[in-house]
Amino acid sequence: MGSIAFFCTLSCGKSADEDEYISNLPPTNKICFVGNSLTYWGNWITLTSDSLCKNYGIGGNTCKDILNRISPIVDENPCAIFLMIGINDIRRNDNAQKIEQNIALIIKKFKHRLPHTSIYLQSILPVNPDISDIVSIANISKIKEINNWLADFSKKESITYINLYPHFCNKDDKLKPELSTEGLHLSEKGYETWAVCLKPYLRKIREEYPF
């Protein structure tokens, strides 16, 4: 990712982050799913039965990675963005305040550069340290803390918050084993559960943007 940004600086004379144009064109008919490997492994067209979905998930991405690749998403001028990010930052032991600040910056950049795009901010999914050591008990409390902040932040920014968390966790606030492969990533059933949660929002997008 660093080499791409470096190339852009050399060839364009400025970095992607400095390219702060505002799109005043009507949104295109693309629905962009933005995030890390959880997003990447979702076949969103099949899962949602919506051919407008485009996958912008990249495995291992953190909030900073999303900030470094906002421009290609902006260039799509999508009618809607579904964002889920933060679990890799949590696993790196970044503090909650830093993660929240970076998510706020991502949203504000999208809102500034895509004023006509609908933004859907999704909660961070639960994890299950009982299945494997890929995650730890410490992750659970931080996920809940950040999700509470995401809900409040979404209200302040007048964007839609999608609380996926209760659909995925058991009574112990851990990711349901049947929805996961190893305590972090999702099984086929997990993706089906996610898609069911999103379909009402996708129907609304279709009503607002009758392509």
C-alpha positions as CSV (number, residue, x, y, z in Angstrom):
1,M,0.0,0.0,0.0
2,G,2.8,2.4,0.8
3,S,4.4,1.8,-2.6
4,I,1.1,2.7,-4.3
5,A,0.8,5.9,-2.4
6,F,4.5,6.7,-3.2
7,F,3.9,6.1,-6.9
8,C,0.9,8.4,-6.9
9,T,2.9,11.1,-5.2
10,L,5.6,10.9,-7.9
11,S,3.3,10.6,-10.9
12,C,0.4,12.9,-9.8
13,G,2.4,15.5,-7.9
14,K,0.3,14.9,-4.8
15,S,-0.8,12.1,-2.6
16,A,-4.3,10.5,-2.6
17,D,-5.0,12.1,0.8
18,E,-4.3,15.5,-0.6
19,D,-6.9,15.0,-3.4
20,E,-9.8,16.5,-1.5
21,Y,-12.2,17.3,-4.4
22,I,-15.9,17.2,-3.8
23,S,-18.0,15.2,-6.2
24,N,-21.0,17.2,-7.4
25,L,-22.0,14.6,-10.0
26,P,-25.1,12.4,-9.4
27,P,-24.1,9.2,-7.7
28,T,-23.5,6.1,-9.8
29,N,-25.4,2.9,-9.3
30,K,-22.6,1.2,-7.3
31,I,-22.9,0.1,-3.7
32,C,-19.4,-0.2,-2.2
33,F,-18.6,-2.6,0.7
34,V,-15.5,-1.2,2.4
35,G,-13.5,-3.0,5.1
36,N,-11.0,-5.7,5.9
37,S,-11.0,-9.5,5.3
38,L,-14.5,-9.9,6.8
39,T,-15.8,-7.8,4.0
40,Y,-13.4,-9.2,1.4
41,W,-14.6,-12.8,1.8
42,G,-18.2,-11.9,1.3
43,N,-19.6,-12.5,-2.2
44,W,-22.0,-9.6,-1.8
45,I,-23.7,-9.9,-5.2
46,T,-24.7,-13.5,-4.5
47,L,-25.4,-12.9,-0.8
48,T,-27.7,-9.9,-1.4
49,S,-29.0,-10.8,-4.9
50,D,-28.0,-7.3,-5.9
51,S,-25.7,-6.8,-8.9
52,L,-24.8,-3.3,-7.9
53,C,-22.6,-4.4,-5.0
54,K,-18.9,-3.9,-5.4
55,N,-16.4,-5.3,-2.9
56,Y,-13.7,-3.0,-1.5
57,G,-12.6,-5.2,1.3
58,I,-8.9,-6.0,1.7
59,G,-7.5,-8.6,4.1
60,G,-5.6,-7.2,7.1
61,N,-6.8,-3.6,6.6
62,T,-6.9,-1.2,9.5
63,C,-8.5,2.2,9.8
64,K,-5.3,3.8,8.5
65,D,-5.3,1.6,5.4
66,I,-8.9,2.7,4.6
67,L,-7.8,6.3,5.0
68,N,-4.9,5.7,2.5
69,R,-7.2,4.2,-0.2
70,I,-10.3,6.5,0.0
71,S,-9.6,8.1,-3.4
72,P,-10.4,4.9,-5.5
73,I,-13.7,4.5,-3.7
74,V,-14.5,8.2,-4.1
75,D,-13.8,7.8,-7.8
76,E,-16.6,5.3,-8.1
77,N,-19.0,8.0,-6.8
78,P,-21.2,5.3,-5.3
79,C,-24.8,5.7,-4.3
80,A,-24.0,4.0,-1.0
81,I,-21.1,2.8,1.1
82,F,-21.2,0.1,3.8
83,L,-18.2,0.4,6.1
84,M,-17.0,-2.1,8.7
85,I,-13.5,-1.5,10.1
86,G,-11.7,-1.7,13.4
87,I,-11.1,-5.3,14.4
88,N,-7.5,-5.4,13.1
89,D,-6.8,-2.2,15.0
90,I,-8.2,-3.8,18.1
91,R,-6.0,-6.9,17.6
92,R,-3.0,-4.7,17.2
93,N,-3.9,-3.3,20.7
94,D,-4.6,0.2,19.5
95,N,-6.5,2.1,22.1
96,A,-10.2,2.7,21.6
97,Q,-9.8,6.5,21.3
98,K,-7.4,6.2,18.5
99,I,-9.6,3.8,16.6
100,E,-12.6,6.0,17.1
101,Q,-10.7,9.1,15.9
102,N,-9.7,7.3,12.7
103,I,-13.2,6.0,12.0
104,A,-14.5,9.5,12.5
105,L,-12.0,10.8,10.0
106,I,-12.9,8.1,7.4
107,I,-16.6,9.0,7.7
108,K,-15.9,12.8,7.5
109,K,-13.8,12.4,4.4
110,F,-16.5,10.3,2.7
111,K,-19.1,12.8,3.7
112,H,-17.0,15.7,2.4
113,R,-16.1,14.2,-0.9
114,L,-19.3,12.3,-1.5
115,P,-22.1,14.6,-0.2
116,H,-24.8,12.7,-2.1
117,T,-23.8,9.2,-1.1
118,S,-25.6,7.3,1.6
119,I,-23.2,6.0,4.3
120,Y,-23.9,3.0,6.4
121,L,-21.6,2.4,9.4
122,Q,-21.7,-1.2,10.6
123,S,-20.8,-2.3,14.1
124,I,-17.7,-4.4,14.7
125,L,-18.6,-8.1,15.0
126,P,-18.1,-10.1,18.1
127,V,-15.2,-12.6,18.4
128,N,-14.8,-15.9,20.2
129,P,-11.5,-16.6,21.9
130,D,-12.8,-20.1,23.0
131,I,-12.5,-21.3,19.4
132,S,-8.8,-20.4,18.8
133,D,-6.2,-18.0,20.1
134,I,-6.6,-15.7,17.0
135,V,-8.4,-13.3,19.3
136,S,-8.3,-12.7,23.1
137,I,-10.8,-12.0,25.9
138,A,-9.5,-8.4,25.9
139,N,-10.9,-7.9,22.4
140,I,-14.5,-8.3,23.6
141,S,-14.8,-5.4,26.0
142,K,-13.0,-3.1,23.5
143,I,-15.4,-4.1,20.7
144,K,-18.4,-3.3,22.9
145,E,-16.9,0.1,23.9
146,I,-16.2,1.1,20.3
147,N,-19.6,-0.1,19.1
148,N,-21.3,2.1,21.7
149,W,-19.3,5.0,20.4
150,L,-20.2,4.1,16.8
151,A,-23.9,4.3,17.6
152,D,-23.6,7.7,19.2
153,F,-21.2,9.0,16.5
154,S,-23.6,7.9,13.7
155,K,-26.4,10.0,15.3
156,K,-24.3,13.1,15.5
157,E,-23.2,12.7,11.9
158,S,-26.7,11.8,10.6
159,I,-25.6,8.6,9.0
160,T,-27.1,5.1,9.4
161,Y,-25.7,2.8,12.1
162,I,-26.3,-0.9,11.5
163,N,-25.9,-2.8,14.8
164,L,-24.9,-6.3,13.6
165,Y,-23.4,-7.3,17.0
166,P,-26.5,-8.8,18.6
167,H,-27.3,-11.0,15.6
168,F,-23.8,-12.7,15.9
169,C,-23.2,-13.0,19.7
170,N,-24.3,-15.6,22.2
171,K,-25.3,-14.9,25.8
172,D,-21.6,-14.5,26.8
173,D,-21.0,-11.8,24.2
174,K,-19.0,-14.2,22.1
175,L,-19.3,-14.9,18.4
176,K,-21.6,-17.8,17.9
177,P,-19.4,-20.8,16.9
178,E,-21.8,-21.8,14.0
179,L,-21.3,-18.4,12.4
180,S,-17.5,-18.5,12.5
181,T,-14.6,-20.5,11.2
182,E,-12.0,-19.8,13.9
183,G,-13.5,-17.2,16.2
184,L,-12.9,-14.2,14.0
185,H,-13.8,-14.8,10.4
186,L,-17.2,-15.9,9.3
187,S,-18.6,-19.2,8.1
188,E,-21.1,-19.4,5.2
189,K,-23.9,-19.2,7.7
190,G,-22.3,-16.2,9.2
191,Y,-22.3,-14.4,5.8
192,E,-25.9,-15.4,5.3
193,T,-26.8,-13.9,8.6
194,W,-25.0,-10.7,7.7
195,A,-26.8,-10.4,4.4
196,V,-30.2,-10.9,6.0
197,C,-29.4,-7.9,8.3
198,L,-28.4,-5.7,5.3
199,K,-31.3,-6.5,2.9
200,P,-33.7,-3.9,4.4
201,Y,-31.1,-1.2,3.9
202,L,-30.4,-2.4,0.3
203,R,-34.2,-2.2,-0.4
204,K,-34.2,1.3,0.8
205,I,-31.3,2.2,-1.4
206,R,-33.2,0.8,-4.4
207,E,-36.2,2.9,-3.5
208,E,-34.1,6.1,-3.2
209,Y,-32.0,5.4,-6.3
210,P,-34.3,3.6,-8.8
211,F,-31.6,2.5,-11.3
